[in-house]
Amino acid sequence: MPMKEAARTSVLSRRWKKLWTSHPYLVFDGSNSLRGIHYRSEQVLESEQFKYLNWVNDVLESHHDAAIDEFKIRFYLDQCYQSDIDDWVRFAFGKKLCSHTLHFQTPLSLTSLVLKQVRVSGEVLENLLSNSPFLERLCIGASTSLVHLRLAGPSLCLTYLEITACARMKSLELDAPNLLSLKYSGQNIEIRFIKVPNLAELFIGGMFVETCTRNYFLPLVPTFASQLQKLVLEMRVDERKMKLFEYPILSQLKELELQVRARDHDSLLCLTSLINASPSLNQLSLELSWSKSYTRRRVMKVKRHHYNLKEVEIRGFVGGMVDSEFCIYLVENAIMLEKMSIDPFTKNEKGGGNCFKAERARAARVRAEDLRSKYGVEDKL
């Protein structure tokens, strides 16, 4: 029974008087009132808006059930009614909502859109972009409805695209002439780069990066490898598999950021092939997160000179064999190295606060001092 019909029944019987106040489907469809409203006076529009707001607010104030199955808002409301709309959304999500729909007209001036934990399909996003000629930034996170997404068109203004943790996603197709930066982190999917002549920054993470590297390191990258200037990879060190990687030459790459999960017996020297495939690399950032292991091995040395690397930042440094070995490699082989910054904490950690962190920081500082004195890099480290 529609909600308005349920409300009318309250007039017929005392027994039904409060029945509609626990109605599970709250659908406020004001589309009939909207017909031709834009061709009438502003006073008429304001009057209809006032009626609509009173209707919705009266129902929500009277609704007593703990849960609702559907909540739908459809009317012409602008930013003047932001406070009411915020209250409606809070009400809906406080009622264990199953389905939530807001009908709104996309403003032509929209330049940035962030959708987190919103069930939105590729078709809806494609339609949204076709009606948003100035949209430059689009971020989608944890959408369970996004499966296939195709972004295409010469008029597409999108310069930044971010897709993270969309568990059901299977494919992404990009024909985006203005796209400058792409971030994808999640499950293994098919990515088709049809036309991305300006893509300069790439962030790859999640299960996808491991699948890519297992298949000769981002097999799609060679199509635009010569234009990449910044590359960020979330990855797990697997020396045995990484020895098989074939890296494309990233001739214009200036910044490389590696967010690495490693065990305390791994060797980070397997990353040197990627560093050496980037002859113009100027800045290297390495963030380490560790897991314990009881395997032991000898320190290894690799001689592969790099002639442009000037700045190195290492976070999560503990001063163990693995990270010290990698620091030694950089000191000995980065001919133009000017500065190496070492931090015992990652971006998500805060220094101090407990004895364990204080001890870890002290041990890392001692090891860093050893490296400075042993390799004569007091002015760099």
SVG drawing of the C-alpha trace seen along z (x, -y; Angstrom):
<svg xmlns="http://www.w3.org/2000/svg" viewBox="-14 -35 97 55">
<polyline fill="none" stroke="black" stroke-width="0.4" points="0.0,0.0 1.5,-3.4 2.3,-5.7 -0.3,-8.3 -3.0,-5.6 -1.8,-4.2 -2.1,-7.7 -5.6,-8.1 -6.7,-4.9 -6.0,-6.6 -9.2,-8.6 -11.3,-5.5 -10.5,-3.7 -8.8,-4.3 -7.2,-0.9 -5.5,-2.1 -4.8,-5.6 -1.1,-4.8 -0.6,-2.0 0.8,-4.3 3.4,-5.7 5.3,-2.4 5.0,-2.0 8.3,-0.4 8.3,-2.1 8.8,-5.8 8.5,-7.1 8.2,-10.9 7.6,-11.3 6.8,-14.9 7.2,-14.5 3.5,-15.3 3.9,-18.7 7.0,-19.4 5.3,-19.2 5.4,-22.6 6.6,-24.2 9.7,-25.8 7.4,-27.8 5.5,-29.3 6.4,-32.1 9.1,-31.8 6.5,-32.2 4.7,-29.1 7.9,-27.1 8.6,-28.2 5.1,-27.4 5.4,-23.8 8.8,-23.4 7.3,-24.5 4.5,-21.9 6.9,-19.2 9.2,-19.9 6.3,-19.9 5.0,-16.6 8.3,-14.8 9.1,-16.3 5.6,-15.5 5.9,-11.9 9.4,-11.4 8.4,-13.0 5.5,-10.6 7.3,-7.5 8.1,-5.1 9.2,-1.9 12.9,-0.9 13.5,0.1 12.5,-0.8 12.9,1.0 13.0,-1.9 13.5,-5.7 13.0,-7.8 13.1,-11.5 12.1,-13.1 11.6,-16.9 13.3,-20.1 15.3,-21.3 18.5,-23.5 21.2,-24.2 18.8,-26.4 17.3,-23.1 20.6,-21.4 19.9,-21.2 16.6,-19.4 18.1,-17.0 21.0,-16.2 18.4,-15.4 16.5,-13.1 19.6,-11.2 20.5,-10.8 17.0,-9.6 17.1,-7.0 20.5,-5.5 19.4,-5.4 16.5,-3.1 18.6,-0.1 17.8,-1.2 17.8,1.4 17.3,-1.0 18.0,-4.7 17.2,-6.9 17.8,-10.6 16.7,-12.0 18.6,-15.2 19.7,-17.2 23.4,-17.2 24.7,-20.8 26.5,-21.6 29.3,-23.3 30.1,-20.1 33.9,-19.6 34.5,-17.0 32.5,-14.0 33.3,-11.5 31.1,-8.4 32.1,-6.2 30.1,-3.1 27.4,-4.1 25.7,-1.5 26.2,-3.0 26.4,-1.1 28.7,-1.8 25.7,-2.9 24.7,-5.5 28.3,-6.8 28.6,-7.0 25.3,-8.9 26.4,-11.2 29.7,-12.0 27.9,-12.7 25.8,-15.3 28.7,-16.8 30.8,-18.6 33.1,-20.1 33.7,-17.1 37.5,-16.7 37.8,-14.5 35.8,-11.2 36.4,-9.0 34.5,-5.8 35.1,-3.6 33.6,-0.4 30.7,-0.2 29.1,3.2 27.2,2.4 30.0,1.3 31.0,4.1 31.8,2.6 32.8,-1.0 33.5,-2.6 34.7,-6.2 35.0,-7.6 34.5,-10.6 36.6,-13.5 34.6,-16.0 35.4,-14.1 37.1,-16.6 38.0,-14.0 41.6,-14.5 41.6,-12.3 40.0,-8.9 40.1,-6.9 38.5,-3.5 39.2,-1.5 37.8,1.6 34.9,2.2 34.8,6.0 32.5,6.9 34.3,4.9 35.4,6.8 36.4,4.3 37.5,0.7 37.8,-0.9 39.4,-4.3 39.2,-6.5 40.0,-9.7 42.2,-12.2 42.4,-14.5 43.1,-11.9 46.3,-12.8 46.1,-10.5 44.6,-7.1 44.4,-5.2 43.0,-1.7 43.2,0.6 41.2,3.8 40.5,7.1 42.0,8.3 40.1,6.7 40.6,6.1 41.7,2.6 41.7,1.4 43.6,-1.8 42.1,-2.8 43.4,-6.4 45.2,-8.1 47.7,-10.4 48.2,-12.6 48.2,-9.9 51.2,-10.9 50.5,-9.4 49.5,-5.8 48.7,-4.2 48.1,-0.4 47.3,1.6 45.4,4.5 45.3,7.9 45.5,6.3 49.1,5.2 50.2,8.8 48.4,10.2 49.9,7.6 53.4,8.2 53.0,11.9 52.2,11.4 55.3,9.5 54.6,6.3 51.6,4.3 51.5,5.6 49.4,2.6 51.9,0.1 54.2,0.3 51.4,-1.5 52.0,-4.7 55.3,-3.9 57.2,-6.7 54.8,-9.3 54.5,-8.2 56.1,-10.6 54.9,-9.2 54.2,-5.6 52.9,-4.3 52.7,-0.6 51.3,1.3 53.1,4.7 54.3,7.7 57.9,8.7 58.3,12.1 61.8,12.4 61.4,15.7 58.5,14.4 60.0,10.9 63.1,12.3 60.8,13.2 59.5,9.7 60.1,7.9 59.9,4.2 59.2,1.7 61.5,-1.2 59.9,-4.1 62.0,-6.8 60.1,-9.8 59.5,-8.5 60.6,-11.1 58.9,-9.8 58.5,-6.2 56.7,-5.3 56.7,-1.7 54.4,-0.6 55.9,2.7 54.9,5.6 58.0,7.7 59.2,10.4 62.4,9.9 64.3,12.4 63.2,11.0 65.6,9.0 64.5,5.6 67.2,5.8 64.6,7.4 63.2,3.9 66.4,2.6 65.3,3.9 62.4,1.5 64.6,-1.4 67.0,-0.7 64.2,-0.6 63.6,-4.2 66.7,-6.1 65.3,-9.5 64.1,-8.7 64.7,-11.6 62.8,-10.7 62.3,-7.3 59.9,-6.8 59.8,-3.4 57.3,-2.6 57.8,0.7 55.4,2.9 56.9,6.0 55.9,9.5 58.1,11.8 60.1,14.7 62.7,17.0 64.6,17.6 68.2,16.3 70.4,15.5 73.5,13.6 73.6,10.0 73.8,9.6 75.3,6.9 74.3,5.7 76.2,3.3 73.9,1.4 74.7,-2.3 71.9,-4.9 72.8,-8.3 69.8,-10.5 68.4,-9.5 68.8,-12.4 66.3,-12.0 65.3,-8.8 62.7,-8.6 62.3,-5.3 59.5,-4.9 59.1,-2.0 62.9,-1.6 63.9,0.8 67.6,1.1 67.4,4.9 69.3,6.8 66.6,6.2 66.3,2.4 69.9,1.8 70.9,3.9 68.7,1.8 70.1,-1.4 73.7,-0.2 72.7,0.5 71.4,-3.0 74.4,-4.7 76.9,-2.7 75.0,-2.9 73.0,-6.1 75.8,-8.3 74.0,-11.6 72.3,-10.9 72.0,-14.1 69.6,-13.2 68.3,-10.0 65.6,-10.5 64.9,-7.6 61.8,-7.3 61.1,-4.4 57.3,-5.0 55.0,-4.7 52.5,-7.4 49.8,-5.8 51.9,-5.5 52.7,-8.2 56.1,-8.4 56.4,-8.1 53.4,-7.1 54.6,-3.8 57.8,-2.0 57.8,0.3 57.7,-2.5 60.4,-4.4 62.7,-1.4 62.1,-0.8 62.9,-4.4 66.1,-4.2 67.3,-1.0 66.6,-2.5 68.5,-5.7 71.5,-3.7 71.6,-1.6 71.2,-4.8 74.1,-6.3 76.2,-3.2 75.4,-3.5 76.3,-7.2 79.7,-6.7 80.6,-3.5 79.8,-4.8 80.8,-8.4 77.4,-9.9 77.0,-12.2 76.0,-15.0 73.3,-12.9 71.7,-10.7"/>
</svg>
